[in-house]
Amino acid sequence: MIGLLATGQPLLMFLGFLVTMIAFITMFAVIAAYLPELYEPRVRCTGAAVGYNLGGVLGGALTPIVATAVAQGDGTPWGVAAYLSCIALLSLGCFALLPETRPVREPAPATG
């Protein structure tokens, strides 16, 4: 998207923005559907809300602080890119450890 913004062409900038927004919408739709399934019905709303908002606060508050410290004001983005890549890999690992929420089918009773 940054490359498309740098072109200065409104159509290319719009296309970059559109692709980015579709990616965000897809991500948030999956989170909104999956997160409540992780909790039993009695605490589903509270669990999903606390998990989502706590993750947003920690991710939204720590990322700029760490990115500023890692960049050290020299203007090179590699430290920040490495930090964000590590966070993405950590998130992927955590996601892989989450349980399957699809209901288990009961075997059909044997007739005979």
C-alpha angles and dihedrals in degrees: 000000000000090000091052091049090051091058092069090217109134094213094051091045090052092049091051091049091047094052091047092050092049089053091050093046091051092050095048093045091056092046092049092052099041104039098065090049090065092070133063114253095256093063100020099115095043094044094049093045095048093044094048096044096042090051090049093050095046094044094041096045102039100042098067092043094050093040091053091049093046094047091053091198095282093117098237113128099204097096091050091045090052091049093050091046091053091049090049091051091047090051091049091051092049091048091051090055094053115107125255109258100193111116116254113242116236113233114252112258114256114247120202 
